[in-house]
Structure formats: C-alpha cells, structure tokens
Amino acid sequence: ARATPSTSPTALMSLIPYTVASCSSEDEQHPARELQSFHSQSRGWQSSRFCDFPQEIVLKFGGPVNVQQVQLLSHQFKIATRIELFVGSLAEGQAEPPASGFEGIQFSRLGHFSLDCNERSKFQARELKTVYVPRRADGLYLRLLLHKCHVNEHNLYSQLGLLAVRVIGDGGGDGERPLDAPLSRLATRPPLAPEEAEERAGGAVDGGVMALLHELHRDKEEAVRAEEYEHAKALKTRIEELRGVGVELSSLERKKLAAVQREDYDAAKSLKDQILALRSSAGVPVPAPPPPTLGLGSFGVVPE
C-alpha cells in the first residue's frame, strides 16, 4: 500500500528565500541585504540616521508564494512602534514582474502589529514577533512598512533595526528550505557591535532631549538644502550642546532612581530639583510617560 502524503498546512510550510528589492534607507554598516541570510552573528538591517518615517522594505520571492507566517526579530533598542504588512502580486494580464521598480504590482494590505518599547528588559532582549497570516496571501512580494521608532535614551539617531525577517509558506521555487534554526536562539542579548558600543560609550541620552535632537537635525538638513549655512551652523552648535545636556539629565535620572530605591527621599528630591532646573535652563521638555503596553510574545496580524 502506498503512503498517503500529509495534507496538513504545517507539513507543507517551508522557509521561503527572498532578495531585498528595495528599501527607503540603510545604514552603511547594516545594509538591507543582510536580511537575506541570518545566523548567530547576523548584523541585520538598520535605517539611516534620523531617517524619515515610515521606512519601507520590499522583499521579492523567486516565484509565486503563499505567505502563511512571517517572523521578525527586532533590534533591542532601535524599535519600530508599528509594522504594516502587504503582499504584492502581478496585475491581471501581466505575465512577468518588472525588471526594476514595482510598475503593475498590486499590493494588498494584510494588517499590522505593534512592538513593545522594551523598557522592561532594560533593552537587553530582542523581541521576536511571529505573525500568522489569517487568510490566503499569494504573491511575489512582501512589503514591510515600519513606522516611527520608540524614543529611548540609547537610540541616539532615531533609527529602526531588524535583525532578521523570515517568510514561511509554500511555493517560491526550488530554493525553499526546511524550517530549522529557530530565531528564538537569536533573541537573547547580543554582544554590542562596534558602532553601538561607541554610541553607548558617550553616555545614554535623556528621552526628552532625543525628541528635540530629532527636530533640530531635521531643521539643520532643511537649512543646508536652502543654503542657509549660518543657520545650519547655529543648529549644529545647539545639537552638540543638547547632547551634553542629555547625557547629564540621564545620569541625574539614574541617581534619582537609585536614591528612591534606597529610600533616601531627601536626595531624590534634591536630584529632582536639579533635573527640573537643568531642563528649564536648556529648554528641554519633560518626556511623556510611556503608554501601557502588552507583554512580549507572538501575536497575529491585526486585520483591517
């Protein structure tokens, strides 16, 4: 008697290879092509410094696929607040995908999900999201739209980062690979890359200062484009001053927290007064408290 092949969806699923067809921006040390393969030392993709939001990454498969699951491993502190997913397919009557660009490609929105700000892990863990696509999603492309970053004292340049993106389903040609090497192995705190170690060596920066620095950097870029170089120079000086203020504020906040933990409330009150005085003199707003968040874990896509 012949064995009957399994028809369960899980048995048919495999890891679908892809190439990165386009991205809005990339850091020189973390180009988007790093997403095309992953391993224990994977550097992943990071956006350019002070990038525009949202950022877009488009993945292209080797042939038509049915996307059933997407796994994303986020950077530990360069974290998008929200990510939208779209599947792209050929327009009716179009036989081949365009040689470049996306003319004639129709993108259908699958849904979106949110990422935790990661404060509870003290930015030591990477968040792994496993997204289960609730309906059949056939196509040649997967588009990721990454919205603004969570503001924190470590992300000095308001970047976004993904360590890995895995697409699981069926189809895509002979390049399919069996499911192995779970991304959860990479979700632990990695050694700092050289440029990240350099960022942290200068001291963590206060969240309110981070938001202000982002605005000033945009203003400086606009001044340079308008050839208003005196204004750009003044903004550059202000940015450098604020970075120093940000490091000092962050240090005072940590000292205040330590004083509260040892129940030295006189010291905590004195440090609070110093923080408020420094914010006032430097024109730094008090950062808004973070909104309540759900716990880390795997969540399905939120449908439209």
C-alpha positions in Angstrom: 0.0 0.0 0.0 1.2 3.5 -0.8 1.6 6.0 2.0 -0.8 8.9 1.7 1.1 12.3 1.8 0.2 14.6 4.6 -2.1 17.5 3.7 -1.7 19.4 6.9 -0.7 23.1 6.3 2.3 22.7 8.7 3.7 19.8 6.7 3.7 22.0 3.6 5.3 25.0 5.1 8.9 25.8 4.5 11.3 28.8 4.7 10.9 30.9 1.6 14.1 32.7 0.3 13.9 36.2 -1.0 16.0 39.1 -2.1 15.6 42.7 -0.9 14.1 44.5 -3.9 14.1 48.0 -2.3 14.4 49.9 1.0 13.8 53.5 2.0 17.2 53.9 3.6 20.0 51.8 5.2 23.0 52.3 7.4 26.3 51.6 5.7 27.2 49.0 8.4 23.8 47.4 8.3 22.6 47.3 4.7 19.2 45.7 3.8 20.9 42.8 2.0 21.9 41.5 5.4 18.3 40.3 5.9 18.7 37.8 3.0 20.5 35.4 5.3 20.6 35.1 9.1 22.9 33.4 11.6 24.1 33.8 15.2 26.3 36.8 14.2 23.7 38.4 11.9 24.0 42.2 11.8 20.6 42.8 10.1 19.3 46.0 8.6 19.2 49.4 10.2 17.8 52.6 8.7 19.9 55.6 8.1 20.4 58.1 11.0 17.5 60.5 11.5 15.6 58.8 8.7 12.1 59.8 7.5 9.1 57.7 8.7 7.7 55.4 7.7 10.5 53.3 6.3 9.7 50.7 3.6 11.4 47.4 2.8 10.2 45.3 -0.1 11.1 41.6 -0.4 11.0 39.7 -3.7 10.5 36.0 -3.9 11.8 33.7 -6.7 8.3 32.8 -7.8 4.7 32.9 -6.7 4.3 32.0 -3.0 1.5 31.6 -0.4 2.7 33.5 2.7 1.4 31.8 5.8 3.7 33.2 8.5 6.2 36.0 9.0 8.8 36.0 11.7 10.6 39.3 12.6 13.4 39.8 15.1 13.7 43.4 16.1 16.7 45.3 17.3 16.9 45.6 21.1 16.5 49.4 21.2 16.1 50.6 17.6 12.5 49.6 17.6 9.6 50.5 15.3 6.3 51.3 17.1 4.2 49.6 14.4 4.8 47.5 11.3 2.3 47.0 8.4 2.5 44.0 6.1 1.4 44.0 2.4 1.6 41.2 -0.2 2.3 42.2 -3.8 1.1 40.3 -6.9 1.1 40.8 -10.6 -1.8 42.8 -12.1 -4.3 40.9 -14.2 -2.9 40.2 -17.6 0.7 40.9 -16.5 2.8 37.8 -17.2 6.2 38.8 -15.7 7.3 41.1 -12.9 9.0 44.3 -14.0 12.8 44.2 -14.3 13.0 47.1 -11.8 10.5 49.0 -9.7 7.0 47.9 -9.0 5.0 49.1 -12.0 2.0 46.9 -12.4 2.4 45.3 -9.0 -0.7 45.4 -6.8 -0.1 45.4 -3.0 -2.8 44.2 -0.7 -2.7 45.1 3.0 -2.6 42.1 5.3 -2.7 44.0 8.6 -0.4 45.5 11.2 1.1 44.7 14.6 2.9 46.7 17.3 6.3 46.3 19.0 7.0 46.7 22.7 9.2 49.6 23.8 11.4 47.0 25.5 12.0 49.1 28.7 11.1 46.2 31.0 14.1 44.2 29.7 16.3 47.3 30.0 16.9 47.0 26.3 18.7 43.7 26.8 16.4 41.3 24.8 15.4 41.4 21.2 11.7 41.0 20.5 10.6 38.1 18.2 7.3 38.5 16.5 5.6 35.6 14.9 2.8 36.8 12.6 0.2 34.3 11.4 -1.5 35.5 8.2 -5.2 35.0 8.8 -6.2 34.4 5.1 -4.5 33.1 2.0 -1.9 35.6 0.7 -0.5 34.8 -2.7 2.1 37.0 -4.3 5.6 37.7 -5.5 6.5 40.4 -3.0 6.2 41.2 0.7 6.2 44.9 1.7 7.0 46.0 5.2 6.1 49.5 6.3 7.9 50.4 9.6 6.5 53.4 11.5 8.4 55.8 13.8 10.8 54.5 16.4 10.2 54.2 20.1 12.1 57.0 21.8 14.7 55.8 24.3 18.0 57.0 25.7 20.1 54.5 23.7 18.8 55.2 20.2 20.8 58.4 19.7 20.0 58.8 16.0 16.3 57.7 15.9 17.0 54.6 13.8 15.0 51.5 13.1 16.5 48.0 13.1 15.6 44.4 12.1 17.9 41.5 12.8 16.0 39.0 10.7 12.9 38.5 8.6 11.8 35.0 7.8 8.9 34.2 5.5 7.2 30.9 5.9 4.7 29.3 3.5 4.7 27.3 0.3 5.9 28.0 -3.2 8.8 30.2 -4.4 10.7 27.6 -6.5 13.5 25.2 -5.7 15.1 27.5 -3.1 12.7 26.5 -0.3 14.5 25.4 2.8 13.2 23.3 5.7 12.3 25.1 8.9 15.3 24.9 11.3 17.5 27.2 13.4 14.6 29.0 15.2 15.0 32.7 15.5 14.4 32.4 19.2 18.0 31.4 19.6 19.0 34.9 18.5 16.5 36.7 20.7 19.0 36.9 23.6 21.1 40.0 24.3 24.0 40.0 21.7 27.5 41.5 22.1 27.4 45.2 21.1 28.5 45.9 17.5 31.4 48.4 17.4 29.3 51.3 16.4 26.7 50.6 19.1 29.4 50.3 21.7 30.7 53.7 20.5 27.1 55.2 20.8 26.8 53.9 24.4 30.3 54.9 25.4 29.3 58.5 25.2 26.6 58.0 27.7 22.8 57.4 27.4 20.8 60.4 26.4 17.5 61.6 28.0 14.3 60.8 26.1 13.1 64.4 26.0 16.5 65.5 24.5 16.2 62.7 22.0 12.9 64.1 20.6 14.3 67.6 20.5 17.5 66.5 18.8 15.5 64.8 16.1 13.6 68.0 15.3 16.8 70.1 15.3 18.5 67.6 13.0 15.6 67.9 10.5 15.8 71.7 10.8 19.6 71.6 10.1 19.1 69.5 7.0 16.4 71.9 5.7 18.8 74.8 6.3 21.6 73.1 4.4 19.2 72.4 1.5 18.2 76.1 1.5 21.9 77.1 1.7 21.3 78.9 4.9 24.7 78.0 6.3 24.8 80.4 9.2 21.5 79.0 10.5 22.8 75.4 9.9 25.9 76.3 11.9 23.9 77.6 14.8 21.7 74.5 14.8 24.8 72.3 14.8 26.1 74.1 17.9 22.7 73.7 19.6 22.7 70.0 18.8 26.2 69.5 20.3 25.2 71.4 23.5 21.9 69.4 23.8 23.8 66.1 23.6 25.8 67.0 26.6 22.7 68.1 28.5 21.0 64.8 27.5 23.8 62.8 29.0 23.8 64.8 32.2 20.0 64.5 32.5 20.1 60.8 32.1 22.8 60.5 34.7 20.8 62.5 37.2 17.7 60.4 36.5 19.6 57.3 37.3 20.9 58.8 40.5 17.4 59.8 41.5 16.1 56.3 40.8 18.9 54.8 42.9 18.1 57.3 45.8 14.4 56.2 45.6 15.4 52.5 45.7 17.4 53.1 48.9 14.6 55.2 50.3 16.8 58.4 50.5 14.0 60.7 49.7 15.8 63.9 50.6 18.5 63.1 47.9 15.8 62.1 45.5 14.0 65.5 46.0 17.3 67.3 45.5 18.0 65.4 42.3 14.5 66.1 41.0 15.0 69.8 41.6 18.3 69.7 39.7 16.7 67.8 36.8 13.9 70.3 36.5 16.3 73.3 36.7 18.5 71.8 34.0 15.5 71.1 31.8 14.3 74.6 32.2 17.6 76.3 31.5 18.3 74.1 28.5 14.7 74.4 27.1 14.2 70.6 27.2 10.6 69.4 27.6 9.7 66.7 30.1 9.2 63.4 28.2 5.7 62.0 28.2 5.2 58.8 30.2 5.1 55.7 28.1 1.7 54.3 27.3 0.7 50.9 28.8 1.9 48.1 26.7 1.1 44.4 26.2 3.6 41.8 27.2 6.2 40.4 24.8 5.2 37.4 22.8 3.8 36.3 19.5 0.7 38.0 18.1 -1.3 37.5 15.0 -1.7 40.3 12.5 -4.4 42.8 13.3 -6.8 42.7 10.3 -8.1 45.8 8.6 
